[in-house]
Amino acid sequence: MKDILDKAKQWLTSTFDTETQTEINDLIKNNPSDLADRFYKDMEFGTGGMRGIMGAGTNRINKYTLGRATQGLSNYLLENVKKEQLKVVIAFDCRHNSKKFAKIVADIFSANNIKVYLFEDLRATPELSFAVRHLGCDAGIVLTASHNPPEYNGYKVYWADGGQIVPPHDGGIIGNVNSLDFSEIKFEANEDLIEIIGKDVDDVFITESVKNGSLSDKIDRNNLKIVFTSLHGTSIVSVPNALAEAGYTDVHIVEEQRVPNGDFPTVKSPNPEEPEALEMATNLANKIGADIVIGTDPDCDRLGVAVRDTDGKMKLMNGNQTMVVMTDFLLKKWKEEGKLNGKQFVGSTIVSTELVNDVANTYNVQTKVGLTGFKWIAKMVRDFPEQEFIGGGEESFGYMVGDFVRDKDAVTATLLACEVAAYAKQNGSSFYEELLNIYVKNKFYKEHLISITKKGMDGAAEIQQMLSNMRNNPLTEIDGEKIESLCDYDASTKKNLITGEITNIDLPKSNVLIYQTANGTRIAARPSGTEPKIKFYFSVNSLLDSTKNSDAIESNLDAKIQRIIKELKLN
């Protein structure tokens, strides 16, 4: 505790403002446990940036931790990008303090003689990614904590290609940040270098979104009834405009969730992965007889899609199902237009469904599989310029259409989901029936995710111990099936547990473990990069001979997943 107290007392010096000093003094006197949580470690500037609870302290999001990150990034840019005038663009979401933090970040860049384009008000994260390249910037920043609870905020860094930072830049920036003292932050703005932007960039972004997300002039967009909710987030400034420009006329917005609000007052969590978050939207859909529900997270990079099942009930698709249907639709359109020539690819991640690989194979299109996170899909686009990127997604409800945005993009993905639904409807099918047809053609894959929260210093240690146990004492069976392989992405090895053969995995190191049986049953485990959680991903599959038998097969697969969860003592 003495080390923590000494660390906290450094925040009582003149480097820190009076408000911060007052907050720290109060913690020292009245709340030592909270003080310990705020100072037991530094807020990590990871490979994509930072995300955490707001407040004073080294393990919190505040003007000083953000300031140190920005000063470190400024130093890295000045050292490594040789240009007469460096440029960055900054966006922010609806969260508490996001606008204030964005201006502090802009001030620091400008104090380092870096030109800043600062959005006038909240904007979707995909628009920030687009703006980096559109404005010819060297980096971009968005202040957001995605779908985390209201007390969180965060800071994501993009490079000149519009993708989040990856090697070697991530390591170089992290080194610069970690070597800085808080006293080295330059807070004094050069206002002449800060330019406010808005509608001029919005208009181009929406036009490009519509161009990429609208795939046919033969689709009757007037006949699709859509319910949309922004879940109090930034998408309200972009998605309705994109839908209107694309020609969708029957759009109904959940009014109670229209106004941006960092408290997210109508939901427990502003996470479109959760059925409860879309409850108001699905209730409205049932009331008016809508075909599809779309809900986006606070910074508008992920979307939840609910559609009518074969019984006419609204059903929330999981991220794997949505990405499979949208990828199949994209590939079908590319094939119809004669654009597939063997030089295209789609993108996925190691914890996403393997069904997307099977779908791409039926069109003779390659699937490139990277680590979790869209920065790796964006890196694929950059690393393989001789190939065309069609689209790609990940299980956590993110999708990217084309490469005009280099991150998951709920604006364009919303348009694509509606294209699928509208096209299917006018051809006597539905979004859900298109998914079942894919299952019949390939296999019925069913995935499930469990997230276990372990907060604080003890929780972090517990998560690491759980992963260590799975790594050092590997399972040998899952639900009566022998495990064939264990992929350890931290060791970059794939071990055949039957023969003992070990092969190398050619991907950057990551703390992920994946067990797999001969018939494709999978368990993956990894710590969350943004929350105090450990995540377990389950995937099982079965042949489906007819769409009429889909309910029975799904029930069998669900039961199998529950048996595995019980076997692992995770329930």
Phi, psi and omega in degrees: 000329181299319179299319179295318179296317178299319180294319180294322182293338175296336179277006175259005180274175185291349176298332187251147185286169185299320181300316179294316180299320179298316180297318181292317178302318180297320179294318179301319184281322194241345187213070183298329180291320177292321177302316181298317181294330181281341186234000184291342174208169174273144171303119186284127167273098185274198186287350176237352183136219183221152171208134181186181179286143179279147178149175179282146178128160183288338180256034180222161173272121179203180185298334184275317177291321174293322180295318179294320177299316182290321178295319178297318177295319178301313180300318181295317179298314182296327180281328194245345179246106186271090178222153180296321180225109175286149182224140173227158175235141185233132174233168179207158183256201189273002188288158176304134176074357183300317182294318179296315179297321180298321179291322177299316179297317178299318179301316183294316177302313183294325177296339177262018177065034177250128179293136184236129166257117184244121178297141186294330181206185186302145180216156178292142177306317179300331177291327176296314178302316178297317186295329180305310182282322181300322182264002179066040183272161179268342178197165176217152179229138168233132177270108183197155169237026176051238186260011180297166180299167187300335183282357182265154163214177184194182192209110180249139185247132178243147178264183188297338179277359180088356177263159175296155188295139178227175178303143005269354188293324183300313180297320179296319179292316180301318178300317178296317181296311185292338181274354185272146168265149181302333181290346182272356182288132178263103183268345187282111187289150164254093188300336179296339182263004180251119180244127180277132180236163181191253190301328181299322177279322180306312186299318180291320180297314181296317179301316179292324178298315180295319180298321182277330184265350179252116194251357182204141175273004181259007181269131178273094184280344179287340188263007179254124179264118188245137167250131181233138171228136177269358181050042178069015187255195189282343186296343180298338181272355183227316187296312178301321178295319179294318178298317180296315181294330179284344177108011177276121187253340185255068184247129182239120183264138175288103189297324183296342182243013184288317188282127177302134184202116182293351175274346181046060194293340185261002182224152173290322180216132180279051187245112183292355172288338185267124178306324182298326181295331182259012185298316179297323180290316180290328174298317178296320179299318178292324180294321186254000179072041181286156180272328188211144175243133175236130173228140182242156178280174189303328180257007170064039171251346179235152181225144170256139182236125173243136181223171181276131178278189184293343176264004179083008179267147179289131183228126178283119175289146170274171186298325178295315181297316180298315183293327179292313181296317182290323178294317178299318180295316177301313182296322178298317181292318178299320180294316180300326181271004177069028184263354180273117182227019179089000182247023181245163173208159170243161184243146177210184182229165187294339180256006178270168184298140176282352178298328180296327176295317179297318179298312180299322180300326180293342176256007183058039178247138181284143169252122173265130184245124181240184176294167178299135179116138186287345177299331181284328175290319176299323179295325176302317180300317181288322186283340183234065183295341180281351178248154178264131176271122181273310181179169180189160182206180175218163187297337185275039168070028177246145177212150181225126182253118183065191186236019178289333166249142183246041177202168177300144196217101183284345178289301182292324179295326174299315178300317182295317178300320179290326176299315179302311183296316181293316180296317179296316183299316182287349177251021174076017180238198177206167177305315183292320178294328175297321177296314180298322178297324177295320178299316180297318182291330184243260173211159174274108176261135176232127180243156179209144181237135171239130174244125180249121183275131177224098189274156171073190184298314181293321180297319179298319179293322180294319178299314179297324179292321178298317179291322179298319179297318180292331182280317188266341176233069190297146173296153176244342180219149171228117177051042178084356179261135176290135177283129183270320185216154172232117175264122177247102186283345175283327177267354182059040181229148169242119182250126172281111186285351178268315182261342183084358181293137179241131176237158181274147174256123184269065176219157175302153182293142179204144185280072182229138174239136177227119173265143178214139175264173184297328181260021167092006173291130185230144167232127175241147178222139177199154172282145174294143177274354187231349182219160179282068186222154165248137185246136175241127181249130179242138177220127177227162182209163179203154173292146175231116185275338182204146178299335180295337182262010187296322181297318181294317179295318180298319178299318178298317181291320177299317180296323179296315179299317181295324176296320180294316179300318179294319180299324180274359180059044180256001180251000000 
